[in-house]
Amino acid sequence: TSTSSSSSSSSSTGGTSCTGQTISVKTNFTNVITRTTAIWDTEKNLAYIPGGFGTTNGFSVTKEIFTYNPITNSVSSIPSTLARADASSVWDPINKKGYVFGGSTSADGTDANAVLTDSILQISNPGTVTVSTLTPKLPSARRRTSSAWNPVNKKAYIFGGLTSSQVALDEIVEFDP
């Protein structure tokens, strides 16, 4: 018979530490946010959190893009005209742009009322944050995908997702910016 144990301790910042790793709450959003994605701008050292479901106007898709600055430990909100939740995203460090793939453009947080998109959003000029819809589109409208940036071939890959009729997709889509 073998037994195992682990020990953890709380730090003064409220985090938990175990074998040199820590996790802690750094700050909070101004309202509840869920089913969002995030992009890390490696040059400006900021996170961009486009959309998601928020509680500003009831439980609905928000049009805001949040930024998180780890130096000042602060969250800011940038108004946007493009609502998005249940999307995935990547950061292209070569072109210094973020890309947001698919997602729900309107809903009340329930699957039955989701309106999906096949669009790809580009977040550029991160200092001022310009959001535009690109001409290339995903093969079909989808949400709840995963995506990753390949630094070797400088392309993004979008994995799976769900259709508006809740059918799971088995596609791996390549995006070449």
NORVEN-V896837 format. One record per residue. RES is the residue in three letters. SS is DSSP state (H for helix, E for strand, C for the rest). PSI is psi in degrees with one decimal (NA if undefined). Layout:
RES:SS:PSI
RES:SS:PSI
This chain:
THR:C:133.6
SER:C:149.4
THR:C:150.0
SER:C:153.5
SER:C:154.7
SER:C:150.6
SER:C:145.3
SER:C:159.1
SER:E:150.8
SER:E:140.9
SER:C:172.5
SER:C:-16.3
THR:C:3.6
GLY:C:4.8
GLY:C:169.0
THR:E:137.8
SER:E:136.6
CYS:E:121.6
THR:C:44.9
GLY:C:-7.9
GLN:E:143.7
THR:E:154.7
ILE:E:134.9
SER:C:153.3
VAL:C:123.4
LYS:C:-42.4
THR:C:-174.5
ASN:C:153.9
PHE:C:163.1
THR:C:-20.4
ASN:C:172.0
VAL:C:136.3
ILE:E:136.0
THR:E:164.8
ARG:C:51.4
THR:C:-175.9
THR:C:171.3
ALA:C:150.1
ILE:E:131.8
TRP:E:118.0
ASP:E:105.9
THR:C:-23.4
GLU:C:-43.3
LYS:C:-6.4
ASN:C:48.5
LEU:E:150.1
ALA:E:136.9
TYR:E:126.5
ILE:E:93.5
PRO:E:119.5
GLY:C:-146.7
GLY:C:177.1
PHE:E:130.3
GLY:E:173.1
THR:C:15.4
THR:C:-47.6
ASN:C:59.1
GLY:C:-168.6
PHE:C:92.7
SER:E:169.1
VAL:E:128.8
THR:C:149.4
LYS:C:4.1
GLU:C:151.1
ILE:E:120.0
PHE:E:148.6
THR:E:143.1
TYR:E:126.0
ASN:E:111.4
PRO:C:-21.4
ILE:C:-47.0
THR:C:-6.1
ASN:C:48.7
SER:E:152.0
VAL:E:132.1
SER:E:160.4
SER:E:131.7
ILE:E:121.3
PRO:C:145.2
SER:C:157.1
THR:C:-6.8
LEU:C:107.9
ALA:C:146.4
ARG:C:135.9
ALA:E:164.0
ASP:C:29.5
ALA:C:175.7
SER:E:165.7
SER:E:160.4
VAL:E:161.1
TRP:E:127.8
ASP:E:102.0
PRO:C:-19.2
ILE:C:-52.3
ASN:C:-4.5
LYS:C:52.7
LYS:E:150.0
GLY:E:149.7
TYR:E:133.4
VAL:E:126.4
PHE:E:124.3
GLY:C:-148.1
GLY:C:-178.5
SER:E:134.1
THR:E:-17.7
SER:E:144.8
ALA:C:168.3
ASP:C:18.7
GLY:C:-4.7
THR:C:149.2
ASP:H:-31.9
ALA:H:-29.0
ASN:H:13.2
ALA:C:137.0
VAL:E:115.7
LEU:E:163.0
THR:E:153.8
ASP:C:10.7
SER:C:159.1
ILE:E:121.5
LEU:E:145.5
GLN:E:128.0
ILE:E:113.6
SER:E:176.0
ASN:C:58.7
PRO:C:-21.7
GLY:C:-36.8
THR:C:-12.9
VAL:C:96.1
THR:E:128.2
VAL:E:129.5
SER:E:155.8
THR:E:127.4
LEU:C:157.2
THR:C:-46.3
PRO:C:144.8
LYS:C:161.4
LEU:C:159.0
PRO:C:-27.3
SER:C:162.3
ALA:C:138.8
ARG:E:159.5
ARG:E:173.1
ARG:C:43.4
THR:C:173.1
SER:E:155.0
SER:E:156.6
ALA:E:148.9
TRP:E:131.6
ASN:E:108.4
PRO:C:-15.5
VAL:C:-52.3
ASN:C:1.8
LYS:C:45.6
LYS:E:157.9
ALA:E:150.4
TYR:E:132.0
ILE:E:127.3
PHE:E:125.3
GLY:C:-142.2
GLY:C:-174.5
LEU:E:143.7
THR:C:175.6
SER:C:-23.2
SER:C:17.7
GLN:C:26.8
VAL:C:128.9
ALA:E:135.4
LEU:C:144.3
ASP:C:13.6
GLU:C:146.1
ILE:E:116.6
VAL:E:133.7
GLU:E:133.6
PHE:E:122.1
ASP:C:105.0
PRO:C:NA
